[in-house]
Amino acid sequence: DRMHAVGNTMDECFHENDYHVSRRIYSNRVFDQVHERQAQEIQSLRERLSRACRCTDKWAVQKIKGLLPILDWLPKYPVKQWLPGDVVSGVTTGLVCCLQGVAYALLASVAPVYGLYSAFFPILTYFVLGTSRHISVGPFPVTCLMVGSVVLTLAPDEHFLRPVNITGVNETVTDERLMEVDVEAREAQRILVACTMTLLVGLFQVAMGLMQVGFLVRYLSDPLVGGFTTAAAFHVFISQIKTIVSVPIHNHNGFFSFAYTLIDVSRNINQMNIADLIAGLLTIFIVMAVKEINTKFQHKIPVPIPIEVIVTVIASAISHVMDLNSQYGASIVHSLPRGFALPQIPNIALTGNILGSSFSTAVVGYAVAVSVAKVHAAKHDYTVDGNQELIAFGVSNIFGGCFSSFVASTALSRTAVQESTGGKSQIAGIISALMVMIVILALGPFLQPLQKSVLAGIVIANLKGMFMQISEVPVLWRQNRTDCLIWIATCLASIVLGLDVGLLAGLVFEMGTVVVRTQFPSCATLGNVPNTNIYKNMKDYKNIDEIPGIKIFKCNSPIYFANIDYFKEKLREEVGFDAVRVFKKRNKALKKIHKLIKKGKLQATENGLVPVASLGVENQAFEKEQVPELEEGASQLDSEVKVQVDWTSELPVSVSVPTVHFHSLVVDFSAVSFLDVVAAKSLKLVVKEFIRIGVSVYIAGCDGELVRRMEALSFFDEEVTRDILFLSVHDAILFIQLETSTGNDEDPLAEKVRLTF
């Protein structure tokens, strides 16, 4: 027969890399009969709760080690192999932590000493709870800036103005016309706001960790995070310009805040301090140049040059010797007291004003930290637990918030230093914390003469890596324009609208692209590669054949309420007609044919419908008879008049009926992962519409989960049965060809057929 003929032909052209398959044609029903399904274990809610609450010694030990990872890795710590590298890395990273902590305090709009606290306290808890061996926990420019925007909003200078006291010869007079800022009260309120926000950020992170929702951060894609951090770097740069040039400006937050800041700087540029400007520009140039040397010769230099430390020491010495503050009016750190501040209780009354900002900061801080952690984990072949990282950072922020610290995450440059100098574990982190503690307890006052513009220069110099992300845009445009648009939209929104609103806008835009891509999926008509079981898009290849009488349609997306109409529209385009319109036109033609038969102008013969006049017979007897109504969906007119119409030939009535050139439609569902209720109902109706115009519909490639979903949605009934489901497109095609070739009503699936391709 034809199948064996095809097989023999293929045997003749059999090559070394060809293969033959001999099996029966499988519909889903037959496959389930031959290969028995495994019973699906359905547990009641009580059984699931009982299993979840079951506690064994092994389970308890695993949970405790999961919650306290230090109990797992510290007993296995290879002292001789790792400790020397951790010591060198910890000392180097600790020096960088001190300088970055003091510098990033400017971004958070709090006193520099609180930056030291923020570089110390979070490390202590992360050492116990964290799962990353390489990240350096502490202040991060983006989260510091987000904290600073809230601090400036809730505690601006205008809230702390007081009359100036003028000291005369014999008395002190208060002049109500002159106002000054009460710096002490302002700093106390600002650190209170920062600590409250840090505590709230920690609570959000712990809650997300306990609820095991670390996966939500996956919605922050790399293009979105790249655009957001680049915009944050821009805001950080703008915020430090005022410190570099040392001019008085108003605090601006929200929409177009960068523009208002630049306008203020330009208006007051005549008050610029030359000493601060020179120190800031020199710091930027020197730090960036030495960092380039570190990068270029990283394989030759055993330890990166700690240029921030060197610049800070030299700048502090110059400022102290030359008395830049008194002689040239340079803005310096002033107060950097020894010792730790007493624990304080955050102000719960502020939570209503900072709730939204705290949540976005919690997400951003965690997303950046876990991304960096996973990069180093992949490099050094270990795993990072995302949910445990949420708990670790959450507890660190809660702990730090009670000890005058602001939000902790990780800085990319600081983590790179810890890893490149030989850090192998969080022992390096705890040693860096000891270095910070030494500075807090003993060396803090030596940094008091340091110019703030030097700190601002260090901040700006460390933004280079974030600004270099702009180079990703052309690459993204070539690789995936949608991802490129996400990057650009998030970046622009975060620059114009502010970081909080910009991040939300970028996330909404990203979700919108996902919806659009699934709402307008790619659909295609498939053709057969000759002598194979391969079916490809006919628009992509030249030597692809469309199987006569069969149309194969594929949708590359889940089908749900948002794209079912588009699915039906594309199906209509590919098949070339609307099944509902064809049915209505055929009904209309049948009514006219019925009327002509009743009038005697047409007669049904073996050759089809023939005009009565051509047979030499005219009958006027039926002209006045009423034409009975044709019921919707009727396939025949009445019990006495049966008409078989060849819809592919010319009709004896003036009705334009769209031509249907195929008898079978195969819908490839191999790329469809789920259906919802709306899609199932609409798809079932589409199948019935094709069936009633004589086109058989088959669905191929459904996996077991999708079939169970269709059964749960009551997709199958007496008309649309499970027999339309086939394991593959090729199974469906062979079944159709076998059925049309036999021309009988026997079940062709009952026969064993040798398939050769």
MARVEX-449042 format. One line per 4 residues: their letters; for each residue x, y, z of C-alpha. Coordinates in steps of 0.05 Angstrom, whole numbers, m for minus. Layout:
% residues N
A	X/Y/Z | ...;
This chain:
% residues 757
DRMH	0/0/0 | 19/73/0 | 54/72/67 | 98/13/47;
AVGN	112/47/m20 | 137/108/17 | 178/63/63 | 209/26/3;
TMDE	226/92/m31 | 260/117/32 | 298/51/40 | 328/62/m28;
CFHE	355/131/m8 | 375/110/62 | 439/144/86 | 485/133/145;
NDYH	454/189/186 | 381/170/170 | 338/131/217 | 273/92/209;
VSRR	217/87/261 | 165/33/260 | 106/42/308 | 31/49/308;
IYSN	m6/114/299 | m21/143/367 | m79/186/387 | m79/205/460;
RVFD	m136/156/474 | m99/97/443 | m34/116/476 | m67/117/544;
QVHE	m97/48/530 | m30/18/509 | 13/54/560 | m25/56/626;
RQAQ	m24/122/662 | 4/128/731 | m48/142/784 | m47/214/807;
EIQS	m38/217/882 | m89/267/909 | m78/288/980 | m128/322/1024;
LRER	m111/388/1058 | m106/351/1124 | m56/301/1096 | m14/356/1065;
LSRA	m13/395/1131 | 5/331/1169 | 63/317/1122 | 87/390/1125;
CRCT	85/390/1201 | 119/322/1209 | 185/330/1245 | 243/282/1247;
DKWA	313/292/1275 | 343/296/1205 | 290/346/1182 | 301/389/1245;
VQKI	377/391/1234 | 368/410/1161 | 320/466/1179 | 366/493/1233;
KGLL	425/492/1186 | 383/525/1132 | 364/581/1180 | 434/587/1209;
PILD	482/570/1151 | 542/585/1195 | 529/518/1230 | 539/483/1164;
WLPK	601/517/1135 | 641/540/1196 | 656/469/1223 | 681/451/1153;
YPVK	724/514/1145 | 793/496/1118 | 836/540/1162 | 904/529/1130;
QWLP	879/538/1059 | 830/595/1067 | 849/636/1129 | 910/673/1100;
GDVV	870/697/1039 | 811/716/1083 | 856/758/1129 | 887/796/1071;
SGVT	820/805/1038 | 786/827/1103 | 838/880/1119 | 836/908/1048;
TGLV	761/907/1043 | 754/937/1113 | 793/998/1093 | 749/1007/1032;
CCLQ	687/996/1075 | 707/1053/1121 | 716/1103/1065 | 655/1082/1026;
GVAY	613/1082/1089 | 632/1154/1105 | 623/1175/1032 | 555/1141/1022;
ALLA	529/1174/1085 | 527/1237/1043 | 478/1202/996 | 434/1182/1054;
SVAP	435/1255/1079 | 460/1235/1149 | 524/1250/1187 | 586/1212/1163;
VYGL	594/1172/1227 | 529/1135/1212 | 561/1109/1148 | 613/1075/1191;
YSAF	559/1043/1233 | 524/1019/1169 | 590/987/1147 | 596/950/1213;
FPIL	531/924/1243 | 499/889/1182 | 562/847/1172 | 555/815/1241;
TYFV	486/785/1228 | 500/767/1155 | 561/728/1179 | 513/682/1216;
LGTS	453/681/1169 | 480/693/1099 | 493/640/1046 | 541/679/1000;
RHIS	615/671/1015 | 639/731/976 | 594/791/979 | 614/850/1023;
VGPF	553/873/1061 | 543/947/1075 | 519/1012/1042 | 502/1012/968;
PVTC	496/1079/930 | 427/1065/901 | 394/1046/966 | 431/1102/1002;
LMVG	402/1152/952 | 332/1122/961 | 339/1130/1036 | 366/1201/1026;
SVVL	307/1222/984 | 259/1201/1040 | 303/1234/1093 | 304/1300/1055;
TLAP	229/1297/1044 | 211/1285/1117 | 267/1326/1148 | 286/1385/1103;
DEHF	326/1443/1127 | 264/1488/1129 | 237/1448/1187 | 296/1465/1231;
LRPV	304/1540/1223 | 315/1582/1285 | 330/1656/1298 | 404/1675/1297;
NITG	436/1694/1363 | 479/1756/1356 | 531/1764/1411 | 546/1836/1430;
VNET	594/1867/1479 | 551/1857/1540 | 494/1813/1517 | 468/1763/1467;
VTDE	410/1787/1423 | 363/1743/1382 | 348/1772/1313 | 282/1744/1287;
RLME	297/1769/1217 | 358/1725/1210 | 348/1649/1211 | 397/1592/1215;
VDVE	390/1516/1213 | 391/1479/1278 | 442/1427/1254 | 439/1384/1317;
AREA	363/1377/1316 | 364/1365/1241 | 416/1309/1244 | 379/1275/1302;
QRIL	313/1275/1263 | 346/1253/1198 | 380/1192/1228 | 315/1176/1263;
VACT	279/1176/1195 | 335/1134/1164 | 334/1083/1220 | 259/1077/1218;
MTLL	261/1065/1143 | 317/1014/1152 | 277/976/1204 | 216/975/1158;
VGLF	259/952/1100 | 285/895/1144 | 214/875/1165 | 192/872/1092;
QVAM	252/829/1073 | 242/781/1131 | 168/775/1116 | 183/759/1043;
GLMQ	235/708/1063 | 189/673/1111 | 135/670/1058 | 185/640/1010;
VGFL	172/694/957 | 244/706/937 | 224/684/867 | 186/750/859;
VRYL	252/785/849 | 258/746/783 | 209/796/755 | 264/847/760;
SDPL	298/826/696 | 370/844/679 | 350/898/630 | 304/929/682;
VGGF	357/927/736 | 409/954/688 | 366/1013/667 | 346/1027/739;
TTAA	417/1025/767 | 442/1069/710 | 388/1120/726 | 406/1115/800;
AFHV	479/1128/782 | 456/1190/745 | 418/1214/807 | 478/1200/851;
FISQ	522/1240/804 | 475/1299/804 | 468/1297/880 | 544/1300/888;
IKTI	555/1359/841 | 531/1406/896 | 584/1377/943 | 639/1380/891;
VSVP	627/1454/877 | 604/1467/948 | 545/1513/933 | 481/1521/974;
IHNH	419/1492/941 | 349/1471/960 | 332/1398/970 | 291/1370/912;
NGFF	256/1303/906 | 205/1271/860 | 190/1289/787 | 247/1325/750;
SFAY	286/1334/815 | 352/1329/776 | 332/1388/733 | 315/1432/794;
TLID	381/1412/826 | 421/1432/764 | 383/1498/760 | 399/1514/833;
VSRN	473/1497/822 | 477/1542/760 | 443/1599/797 | 492/1596/855;
INQM	554/1578/816 | 585/1645/834 | 589/1619/906 | 630/1559/885;
NIAD	689/1541/930 | 752/1532/889 | 787/1490/942 | 730/1440/944;
LIAG	725/1438/868 | 799/1424/858 | 800/1370/913 | 738/1337/884;
LLTI	762/1336/811 | 831/1311/831 | 800/1255/872 | 756/1233/814;
FIVM	815/1234/765 | 864/1198/811 | 815/1145/836 | 790/1128/766;
AVKE	861/1125/738 | 887/1078/792 | 825/1034/787 | 840/1026/713;
INTK	911/1005/731 | 883/955/782 | 838/926/728 | 890/924/674;
FQHK	944/892/717 | 900/851/763 | 939/787/747 | 1006/820/763;
IPVP	986/859/825 | 975/811/884 | 930/862/921 | 893/920/887;
IPIE	920/988/905 | 872/1016/959 | 870/1083/925 | 809/1108/964;
VIVT	847/1099/1029 | 910/1132/1002 | 872/1192/974 | 833/1200/1039;
VIAS	895/1198/1083 | 932/1248/1039 | 871/1294/1032 | 859/1293/1107;
AISH	932/1310/1121 | 932/1367/1070 | 867/1395/1097 | 893/1393/1169;
VMDL	961/1424/1153 | 934/1479/1108 | 872/1490/1151 | 829/1492/1088;
NSQY	765/1501/1128 | 787/1566/1161 | 832/1593/1107 | 791/1577/1045;
GASI	722/1560/1072 | 726/1487/1050 | 669/1442/1073 | 697/1387/1117;
VHSL	670/1327/1156 | 678/1364/1223 | 649/1314/1272 | 668/1240/1271;
PRGF	664/1220/1344 | 695/1158/1374 | 653/1100/1398 | 583/1074/1383;
ALPQ	517/1110/1391 | 466/1082/1439 | 411/1038/1411 | 348/1077/1395;
IPNI	276/1058/1382 | 253/1079/1312 | 194/1126/1306 | 133/1083/1289;
ALTG	92/1145/1273 | 134/1155/1209 | 117/1087/1179 | 55/1112/1142;
NILG	97/1163/1104 | 152/1115/1084 | 115/1050/1072 | 118/1050/996;
SSFS	190/1075/992 | 212/1023/1043 | 182/966/1002 | 215/988/937;
TAVV	282/998/973 | 276/929/1004 | 265/898/935 | 320/937/901;
GYAV	371/924/957 | 356/849/956 | 354/844/880 | 423/876/872;
AVSV	454/836/929 | 427/768/906 | 447/782/834 | 519/796/855;
AKVH	518/736/902 | 495/689/847 | 549/713/799 | 604/697/849;
AAKH	569/632/870 | 569/608/798 | 642/628/791 | 663/589/853;
DYTV	614/530/846 | 567/537/905 | 494/555/912 | 459/615/943;
DGNQ	390/607/976 | 348/667/953 | 297/661/1009 | 351/654/1063;
ELIA	385/716/1034 | 321/755/1044 | 320/734/1117 | 394/749/1125;
FGVS	389/819/1097 | 324/831/1132 | 352/813/1201 | 415/854/1184;
NIFG	373/915/1169 | 330/907/1231 | 392/899/1274 | 427/958/1240;
GCFS	365/1001/1244 | 366/995/1320 | 439/1018/1321 | 436/1081/1279;
SFVA	451/1048/1212 | 417/1057/1145 | 398/1005/1093 | 450/952/1077;
STAL	459/915/1012 | 525/904/976 | 569/949/933 | 595/918/869;
SRTA	664/950/875 | 672/929/948 | 651/857/933 | 700/855/875;
VQES	756/877/922 | 738/823/973 | 737/769/920 | 799/792/881;
TGGK	843/798/943 | 833/725/960 | 769/724/1002 | 741/654/1008;
SQIA	686/661/1060 | 651/710/1106 | 711/705/1153 | 737/760/1107;
GIIS	673/799/1121 | 680/793/1196 | 753/816/1192 | 731/876/1150;
ALMV	680/892/1205 | 737/890/1256 | 775/941/1214 | 714/986/1213;
MIVI	707/978/1288 | 779/1001/1298 | 764/1064/1258 | 700/1077/1298;
LALG	735/1068/1365 | 802/1100/1352 | 815/1131/1284 | 751/1169/1270;
PFLQ	776/1238/1293 | 834/1234/1243 | 783/1239/1187 | 749/1302/1214;
PLQK	791/1350/1171 | 772/1311/1108 | 737/1353/1055 | 668/1329/1036;
SVLA	684/1341/963 | 737/1286/968 | 684/1238/993 | 638/1261/936;
GIVI	695/1248/887 | 703/1177/914 | 629/1166/905 | 629/1191/833;
ANLK	692/1152/815 | 658/1088/839 | 598/1101/792 | 639/1084/730;
GMFM	617/1011/729 | 544/1031/734 | 550/1083/678 | 586/1033/634;
QISE	521/993/631 | 500/1043/577 | 544/1003/530 | 494/946/537;
VPVL	440/985/500 | 467/974/428 | 479/901/443 | 409/892/471;
WRQN	380/927/410 | 413/876/364 | 395/817/408 | 324/834/431;
RTDC	291/901/419 | 238/888/472 | 291/880/526 | 326/942/500;
LIWI	261/982/506 | 252/957/577 | 322/982/594 | 310/1050/562;
ATCL	240/1059/590 | 262/1041/661 | 322/1086/657 | 284/1147/631;
ASIV	226/1136/679 | 273/1131/739 | 311/1194/717 | 249/1236/704;
LGLD	200/1209/757 | 248/1191/813 | 274/1124/834 | 212/1098/870;
VGLL	161/1116/817 | 211/1100/761 | 222/1029/786 | 146/1018/789;
AGLV	137/1047/720 | 193/1003/693 | 162/941/725 | 94/958/696;
FEMG	125/969/627 | 161/902/632 | 98/866/651 | 63/901/594;
TVVV	114/873/544 | 102/803/571 | 26/812/563 | 35/840/493;
RTQF	81/783/472 | 30/731/495 | m30/771/472 | m2/774/401;
PSCA	34/708/394 | 67/684/330 | 23/636/290 | 40/599/227;
TLGN	17/548/175 | 62/487/176 | 85/445/117 | 119/378/113;
VPNT	192/368/97 | 187/314/43 | 197/242/67 | 204/262/140;
NIYK	160/272/201 | 185/344/207 | 136/402/200 | 161/474/194;
NMKD	134/543/181 | 122/548/106 | 144/621/105 | 213/603/131;
YKNI	233/549/82 | 228/539/7 | 223/464/m3 | 165/454/45;
DEIP	101/420/19 | 31/434/43 | m5/367/49 | m65/366/1;
GIKI	m131/371/36 | m100/384/104 | m84/451/138 | m35/451/197;
FKCN	m38/512/243 | 9/526/301 | 5/577/358 | 69/590/397;
SPIY	39/615/462 | m8/597/519 | m80/611/500 | m121/651/550;
FANI	m174/705/554 | m128/761/528 | m105/727/464 | m162/679/445;
DYFK	m192/731/398 | m125/742/365 | m117/666/359 | m183/660/323;
EKLR	m166/719/278 | m99/689/257 | m133/622/246 | m183/655/199;
EEVG	m126/688/162 | m87/624/153 | m145/580/130 | m171/635/85;
FDAV	m244/637/107 | m290/648/167 | m324/582/185 | m385/618/212;
RVFK	m393/658/148 | m385/595/106 | m440/561/147 | m487/620/139;
KRNK	m474/626/64 | m486/552/55 | m551/557/93 | m572/615/50;
ALKK	m555/576/m13 | m593/515/13 | m655/557/25 | m654/582/m46;
IHKL	m641/513/m74 | m698/486/m32 | m743/540/m58 | m724/524/m131;
IKKG	m737/450/m119 | m805/465/m89 | m821/507/m150 | m797/451/m195;
KLQA	m741/490/m227 | m687/443/m199 | m684/369/m193 | m635/325/m156;
TENG	m603/272/m200 | m544/224/m195 | m502/278/m228 | m523/330/m178;
LVPV	m573/387/m182 | m599/397/m253 | m647/452/m277 | m715/422/m295;
ASLG	m717/462/m361 | m656/423/m385 | m695/358/m375 | m752/384/m418;
VENQ	m800/389/m359 | m831/451/m329 | m876/450/m269 | m914/511/m245;
AFEK	m952/473/m192 | m906/490/m135 | m897/564/m147 | m948/586/m96;
EQVP	m928/536/m42 | m898/565/22 | m825/550/34 | m816/519/103;
ELEE	m767/552/150 | m698/521/152 | m675/506/222 | m607/533/243;
GASQ	m554/481/232 | m599/435/191 | m559/390/145 | m620/370/104;
LDSE	m683/407/86 | m738/357/105 | m753/283/106 | m776/282/33;
VKVQ	m725/328/m1 | m653/308/9 | m601/349/m27 | m527/334/m32;
VDWT	m489/396/m55 | m419/396/m82 | m395/462/m51 | m331/462/m93;
SELP	m369/466/m159 | m411/522/m188 | m478/530/m152 | m545/538/m189;
VSVS	m562/598/m145 | m532/668/m141 | m500/660/m73 | m425/670/m64;
VPTV	m404/614/m17 | m330/616/5 | m293/555/m20 | m263/507/31;
HFHS	m202/475/0 | m186/425/55 | m223/372/93 | m181/368/156;
LVVD	m149/419/203 | m92/400/250 | m77/449/306 | m7/441/335;
FSAV	m10/453/411 | 61/431/426 | 79/503/446 | 14/515/486;
SFLD	27/508/560 | m42/524/588 | m114/543/572 | m162/583/615;
VVAA	m238/578/619 | m251/631/567 | m201/602/518 | m229/531/527;
KSLK	m300/553/513 | m280/594/452 | m235/538/425 | m290/487/433;
LVVK	m337/532/394 | m285/540/339 | m278/464/333 | m354/457/326;
EFIR	m357/512/274 | m308/474/230 | m342/408/241 | m410/433/218;
IGVS	m380/456/151 | m349/387/141 | m278/401/165 | m250/352/215;
VYIA	m208/383/270 | m150/349/306 | m106/376/362 | m35/350/365;
GCDG	23/356/415 | m16/367/480 | 22/345/541 | m12/307/597;
ELVR	m22/368/641 | m56/407/586 | m102/347/571 | m121/343/644;
RMEA	m134/417/643 | m179/410/583 | m218/354/617 | m226/397/679;
LSFF	m253/454/636 | m306/406/605 | m275/415/536 | m297/347/512;
DEEV	m369/325/499 | m406/279/451 | m387/321/390 | m317/343/411;
TRDI	m286/279/437 | m217/260/462 | m207/223/396 | m186/289/364;
LFLS	m123/290/407 | m58/261/378 | 12/255/406 | 44/292/348;
VHDA	27/327/283 | 54/269/244 | 8/220/280 | m51/263/263;
ILFI	m30/270/189 | m20/195/180 | m87/181/214 | m123/229/167;
QLET	m89/200/105 | m104/130/127 | m177/147/141 | m187/182/74;
STGN	m153/126/36 | m195/70/66 | m260/108/59 | m295/65/111;
DEDP	m320/76/181 | m274/26/213 | m228/51/265 | m160/57/231;
LAEK	m126/61/298 | m143/m11/311 | m95/m32/256 | m21/m35/266;
VRLT	12/9/213 | 86/12/197 | 108/85/194 | 172/99/158;
F	203/168/156;
